[in-house]
């Protein structure tokens, strides 16, 4: 456990915050690099990006705010304290950022699809950000007897609070997510857009991530909320359903079919 990365005079650099900001910055650099390569970077894109950042921050705090309302109320803090003391959700960040982009584009009259420029930037930024989670958060995952299960010191397990699984080997669920996102980044960065329709590559990544995250939640160690599912799983079901519906419609419309080859001149003469 490494909750504090460094202490520089009176300034404390927290591990989680450092890697979160680093992932965000690296992802933005990759995104703008992609825009520059395609020569579509302009002032409107900057405003849209700022709207996405703002929406992502709000979404990350608000989507799972209901989990912290009881604790905030018990501590005598106002409901707005969930923005600083509540849990932060990557899934909520995705939703908030998407809403921010849509609102900004509509207000600016911007119609060009830029989603695929995020397709490699998002998994790259997430992989970096999850390093901070792995180094500073408990539990790592649910208890396991698998050979790659990881343990923490009894001191760290005790300091964290209620964490019964922390006194034995746990699934390194954050490492699973880092590996998934690095693989997605390598695939998209090396192949470029994976689907012929603008915006569908990033949607395909988000659908794959939603399915992966739903599965890994069973070994992540988050609290079960309802129907044997965790809060993130309950949120992922409708989001994954909407993404899946999009691709079902695309397949039904035949947008991914290769066009029939034109007959050769010889074949036309024979006909």
C-alpha positions as CSV (number, residue, x, y, z in Angstrom):
1,X,0.0,0.0,0.0
2,X,1.4,3.4,-1.0
3,X,-1.3,6.0,-0.4
4,X,1.2,8.8,-0.4
5,X,3.6,9.0,-3.4
6,X,5.8,11.8,-2.2
7,X,6.0,14.6,0.4
8,X,7.6,17.8,-1.0
9,X,7.8,20.3,1.9
10,X,4.2,21.0,2.9
11,X,2.8,19.5,-0.2
12,X,1.5,15.9,-0.1
13,X,1.3,14.1,-3.4
14,X,-1.3,11.3,-3.1
15,X,-0.7,8.3,-5.2
16,X,-4.3,7.9,-6.4
17,X,-4.6,11.6,-7.4
18,X,-1.2,11.6,-9.1
19,X,-1.9,8.7,-11.4
20,X,-5.4,9.9,-12.1
21,X,-4.2,13.2,-13.3
22,X,-1.3,11.6,-15.2
23,X,-3.7,9.3,-17.0
24,X,-6.0,12.2,-17.8
25,X,-3.1,14.2,-19.2
26,X,-1.6,11.4,-21.2
27,X,-5.0,10.5,-22.6
28,X,-5.6,14.1,-23.7
29,X,-2.2,14.3,-25.3
30,X,-2.9,11.2,-27.3
31,X,-6.4,12.5,-28.3
32,X,-5.0,15.9,-29.5
33,X,-2.2,14.1,-31.3
34,X,-4.9,12.1,-33.2
35,X,-6.8,15.3,-34.0
36,X,-3.6,17.0,-35.3
37,X,-2.8,14.1,-37.5
38,X,-6.2,14.3,-39.2
39,X,-6.0,18.2,-39.2
40,X,-9.3,18.8,-37.4
41,X,-8.0,20.5,-34.3
42,X,-9.6,23.9,-33.8
43,X,-10.9,26.2,-31.0
44,X,-14.3,24.4,-31.0
45,X,-12.6,21.1,-30.2
46,X,-10.9,22.7,-27.2
47,X,-14.2,23.9,-25.9
48,X,-15.8,20.5,-26.5
49,X,-12.9,18.9,-24.6
50,X,-13.4,21.2,-21.6
51,X,-17.1,20.4,-21.6
52,X,-16.2,16.7,-21.6
53,X,-13.8,17.1,-18.7
54,X,-16.4,19.0,-16.7
55,X,-19.1,16.5,-17.5
56,X,-16.7,13.6,-16.6
57,X,-15.8,15.1,-13.2
58,X,-19.5,15.7,-12.3
59,X,-20.6,12.3,-13.6
60,X,-17.8,10.5,-11.8
61,X,-19.1,11.9,-8.5
62,X,-22.9,12.0,-9.1
63,X,-23.6,8.6,-10.7
64,X,-22.8,6.7,-7.5
65,X,-23.6,9.6,-5.1
66,X,-26.5,7.6,-3.6
67,X,-23.9,5.2,-2.1
68,X,-22.5,8.1,0.0
69,X,-25.6,10.0,1.0
70,X,-26.0,8.1,4.2
71,X,-22.4,8.6,5.3
72,X,-22.5,12.3,4.4
73,X,-25.7,12.8,6.3
74,X,-24.4,10.9,9.3
75,X,-21.4,13.1,9.4
76,X,-23.5,16.2,9.4
77,X,-22.3,17.4,6.1
78,X,-24.5,19.0,3.4
79,X,-25.6,16.8,0.4
80,X,-23.2,18.8,-1.8
81,X,-20.3,17.2,0.1
82,X,-20.6,14.1,-2.1
83,X,-18.7,16.1,-4.7
84,X,-15.6,16.0,-2.4
85,X,-16.2,13.1,0.0
86,X,-18.2,10.7,-2.1
87,X,-17.0,7.8,-4.3
88,X,-15.8,8.4,-7.8
89,X,-16.9,6.2,-10.6
90,X,-15.1,5.7,-13.9
91,X,-18.4,4.6,-15.4
92,X,-20.1,7.8,-14.2
93,X,-17.2,9.7,-15.7
94,X,-17.8,8.1,-19.1
95,X,-21.5,9.0,-19.0
96,X,-20.8,12.6,-17.8
97,X,-18.2,13.2,-20.4
98,X,-20.5,11.9,-23.2
99,X,-23.3,14.2,-22.1
100,X,-20.8,17.1,-21.9
101,X,-19.6,16.4,-25.5
102,X,-23.2,16.2,-26.8
103,X,-24.2,19.4,-25.2
104,X,-21.1,21.3,-26.3
105,X,-21.4,20.1,-29.9
106,X,-25.1,21.1,-30.1
107,X,-24.4,24.6,-28.6
108,X,-21.5,25.1,-31.0
109,X,-23.2,23.6,-34.1
110,X,-20.4,21.1,-34.5
111,X,-21.5,18.1,-36.5
112,X,-18.3,16.2,-37.2
113,X,-17.9,12.9,-35.3
114,X,-14.7,12.8,-33.2
115,X,-15.4,9.9,-31.0
116,X,-12.9,7.5,-32.6
117,X,-10.1,9.9,-31.7
118,X,-10.9,9.0,-28.1
119,X,-10.8,5.3,-28.8
120,X,-7.1,4.7,-28.0
121,X,-6.8,7.7,-25.6
122,X,-9.4,6.3,-23.1
123,X,-7.9,2.9,-22.4
124,X,-4.4,4.4,-22.2
125,X,-5.5,7.0,-19.7
126,X,-7.5,4.3,-17.7
127,X,-4.5,2.0,-17.6
128,X,-2.4,4.7,-16.1
129,X,-5.1,5.8,-13.6
130,X,-5.7,2.3,-12.4
131,X,-2.0,2.1,-11.3
132,X,-2.9,4.6,-8.6
133,X,-5.9,2.5,-7.5
134,X,-3.7,-0.6,-7.3
135,X,-1.1,1.1,-5.2
136,X,-3.4,2.9,-2.8
137,X,-6.8,1.2,-2.5
138,X,-8.1,-1.8,-0.6
139,X,-9.5,-4.3,-1.1
140,X,-7.6,-5.4,-4.2
141,X,-10.3,-7.8,-4.8
142,X,-12.2,-10.8,-3.3
143,X,-10.2,-13.6,-1.6
144,X,-8.7,-16.2,-3.9
145,X,-6.6,-19.3,-3.8
146,X,-5.2,-18.7,-7.3
147,X,-1.4,-18.6,-7.5
148,X,-1.4,-14.9,-8.5
149,X,-3.4,-13.8,-5.5
150,X,-1.8,-10.8,-3.7
151,X,-1.5,-10.0,-0.1
152,X,-0.9,-6.8,1.8
153,X,0.7,-6.2,5.2
154,X,-1.5,-6.7,8.3
155,X,-0.8,-3.1,9.2
156,X,-2.2,-1.9,5.9
157,X,-5.2,-4.2,6.2
158,X,-6.0,-2.9,9.7
159,X,-5.6,0.8,8.8
160,X,-8.0,0.5,5.9
161,X,-11.0,-0.2,8.0
162,X,-13.5,-3.1,7.5
163,X,-11.7,-5.3,5.0
164,X,-12.1,-9.0,6.0
165,X,-10.5,-10.3,2.8
166,X,-7.4,-8.1,3.2
167,X,-5.8,-10.6,5.6
168,X,-5.2,-13.2,2.9
169,X,-4.6,-13.5,-0.9
170,X,-6.9,-11.3,-3.0
171,X,-7.7,-11.1,-6.7
172,X,-5.6,-8.2,-8.1
173,X,-8.7,-6.8,-9.9
174,X,-7.0,-3.5,-10.7
175,X,-4.2,-5.4,-12.6
176,X,-6.9,-7.2,-14.6
177,X,-8.3,-3.9,-15.7
178,X,-4.9,-2.5,-16.5
179,X,-4.1,-5.5,-18.7
180,X,-7.5,-5.2,-20.5
181,X,-7.0,-1.5,-21.2
182,X,-3.4,-1.9,-22.3
183,X,-4.5,-4.7,-24.7
184,X,-7.3,-2.5,-26.1
185,X,-4.9,0.5,-26.5
186,X,-2.4,-1.7,-28.3
187,X,-5.1,-3.0,-30.7
188,X,-6.6,0.4,-31.5
189,X,-3.3,2.3,-31.7
190,X,-1.8,-0.3,-34.1
191,X,-4.9,-0.9,-36.2
192,X,-6.6,2.6,-36.2
193,X,-10.3,2.7,-36.6
194,X,-11.6,-0.9,-36.3
195,X,-15.0,-0.3,-37.8
196,X,-15.9,1.6,-41.0
197,X,-18.5,3.9,-39.4
198,X,-17.3,7.0,-37.7
199,X,-17.7,6.8,-33.9
200,X,-18.3,3.1,-33.8
201,X,-14.8,2.1,-32.8
202,X,-15.0,4.0,-29.5
203,X,-18.5,2.6,-29.0
204,X,-17.1,-0.9,-29.5
205,X,-14.4,-0.3,-26.9
206,X,-17.0,1.0,-24.5
207,X,-19.2,-2.0,-25.0
208,X,-16.2,-4.4,-24.5
209,X,-15.2,-2.5,-21.4
210,X,-18.7,-2.6,-20.0
211,X,-18.9,-6.4,-20.5
212,X,-15.4,-6.9,-19.0
213,X,-16.0,-4.6,-16.1
214,X,-19.3,-6.3,-15.3
215,X,-17.5,-9.7,-15.2
216,X,-14.5,-8.4,-13.1
217,X,-16.9,-6.9,-10.5
218,X,-17.6,-10.4,-9.2
219,X,-14.0,-10.5,-8.0
220,X,-13.5,-6.8,-7.3
221,X,-14.7,-6.7,-3.8
222,X,-17.3,-3.9,-4.1
223,X,-20.3,-4.0,-1.9
224,X,-23.4,-5.8,-3.2
225,X,-26.3,-3.4,-3.6
226,X,-29.2,-5.4,-5.0
227,X,-30.0,-8.7,-6.8
228,X,-26.6,-10.0,-5.9
229,X,-25.0,-7.2,-8.0
230,X,-22.7,-4.3,-7.1
231,X,-23.5,-0.6,-7.8
232,X,-21.3,-0.5,-10.9
233,X,-23.0,-3.7,-12.3
234,X,-26.4,-2.2,-11.9
235,X,-25.3,0.9,-13.8
236,X,-23.5,-1.1,-16.5
237,X,-26.6,-3.2,-17.4
238,X,-28.6,-0.4,-19.1
239,X,-25.5,1.3,-20.5
240,X,-24.2,-2.0,-22.1
241,X,-27.8,-2.6,-23.3
242,X,-27.9,0.7,-25.1
243,X,-24.5,0.1,-26.8
244,X,-25.5,-3.4,-27.8
245,X,-28.8,-2.0,-29.3
246,X,-26.8,0.4,-31.3
247,X,-24.7,-2.3,-32.9
248,X,-27.8,-4.5,-33.5
249,X,-29.3,-1.7,-35.4
250,X,-26.1,-1.1,-37.4
251,X,-25.9,-4.8,-38.3
252,X,-29.6,-4.8,-39.3
253,X,-29.0,-1.8,-41.5
254,X,-26.1,-3.6,-43.2
255,X,-23.6,-0.8,-42.7
256,X,-20.7,-3.2,-42.1
257,X,-21.3,-5.3,-45.2
258,X,-18.7,-5.1,-47.9
259,X,-20.1,-3.9,-51.2
260,X,-20.5,-6.4,-54.0
261,X,-17.5,-6.5,-56.4
262,X,-18.1,-4.9,-59.8
263,X,-18.2,-7.4,-62.6
264,X,-15.1,-7.4,-64.8
265,X,-15.3,-6.2,-68.4
266,X,-14.9,-9.8,-69.7
267,X,-17.8,-11.0,-67.5
268,X,-20.0,-8.1,-68.8
269,X,-19.2,-9.1,-72.4
270,X,-20.1,-12.7,-71.8
271,X,-23.4,-11.6,-70.3
